[in-house]
Amino acid sequence: MTTDAAADIAAAGQRKRSERSGRPQSTEIDQTILKATLDVLADVGFDALSLAEVARRAGSTIPAIYRRHADKHQLVLAALKSELAELPIGVTDTGNLRDDLLDLAQRIATALTARRARLFAGLVLARRDNPELLDLLSTELHRIAVIGWQEVITRAVGRGEALNDAVASSILDDLPGAYLLGKTLLEGRPPEMRHLEAMIDKVMLPALLSSQDNADRS
Amino acid sequence: MTTDAAADIAAAGQRKRSERSGRPQSTEIDQTILKATLDVLADVGFDALSLAEVARRAGSTIPAIYRRHADKHQLVLAALKSELAELPIGVTDTGNLRDDLLDLAQRIATALTARRARLFAGLVLARRDNPELLDLLSTELHRIAVIGWQEVITRAVGRGEALNDAVASSILDDLPGAYLLGKTLLEGRPPEMRHLEAMIDKVMLPALLSSQDNADRS
């Protein structure tokens, strides 16, 4: 914490100096360093990631990285947070449940780029020694995924569509997100439109519209 | 191919010599080398895997590996095939659809060990330069998963349970396997019993027992 605080103060000083001297905006360098970190992470994973390589790709220096991040671990955490902040959460209100679900599924499929799949794989591999990294990723992805589906369902209920709430809360927790991620990793490419439609028409809608009898079975 | 054939002949000669001289059975060394390869792969991924480290962990030598496998790529392919051969395919006939589904889901969840998740992540990361590796894994895992679920469904139809076949063929292609894999990777541990039950009771059974109307919607 003390190291972090010192780094923050150092970084703030750096920003002020940079603004005065007309060098590139420090926030721009911040972003370039985080982007380079994500690139190296997607290429070689966490263990093989070196600050020297990050500095080289960012056109920066190792001390410049240390002025912003206490260590490699904190650098990767910051890079991940910036990547996660770019993920699509909001969903379009199309006026009906099926199209709302499809819109969200498409946003998630689009977000699941090959680069993000590699990034994620690199973190899974690093997990044993760095559980916080994947925990952050899991928590954030889970939060993002659940919020989107819950918004779609709430809107459908508001429209007066008769949904099985008992199913909604359980199915939305993780099924669509985990399925799309698993499929992307298994096949090395994002799911196609017909897979998104099959998930919604043959799995999610029948479950959401099922009678309470089915839901009570468990 | 010529190199492979030469290696096969060399390996066969090696086996004969080994049997005569009372040294450990060559098939035992074969397995030890493949197991060491999987261990190294799960630890450091494909790129950082060195034959020297595999030889060290197997208590063997680099030439002994080259007598069996043309190169690192072939070694990893052979190790993967041996790992996949151990995965559970068969399912118990419990006498009813729900328990058959649960039994298969439990087998898959049990097979999804942390080591296999790391192994898989290491291959996803290596995919860009070695598409055959993940293609083999995808094809085999897909085949294994689909065969199991299809067997369960066929048995339920044989018992006279009224299933929606149009849904069965699409949902079984990849949903349960991809969901369980995605959830395992996302959370770093195999799904718990309550997740397997939720998947079956709230998603699979409602879909499988849904009317043809729902299936025709797509």
Interface residues (C-beta under 8 A of the other chain):
Chain A: V44 G45 D47 A48 R98 A114 A117 R118 F120 A121 G122 V124 L125 R127 R128 P131 L134 D135 S138 L141 H142 A166 V167 S170 I171 D174 L175 G177 A178 Y179 L180 L181 G182 K183 L185 L186 E187 G188 H195 E197 A198 M199 D201 K202 V203 L205 P206 A207 L209 S210 N214 A215 R217 S218
Chain B: V44 G45 D47 A48 R98 A114 A117 R118 F120 A121 G122 V124 L125 R127 R128 P131 L134 D135 S138 L141 H142 A166 V167 S170 I171 D174 L175 G177 A178 Y179 L180 L181 G182 K183 L185 L186 E187 G188 H195 E197 A198 M199 D201 K202 V203 L205 P206 A207 L209 S210 N214 A215 R217 S218
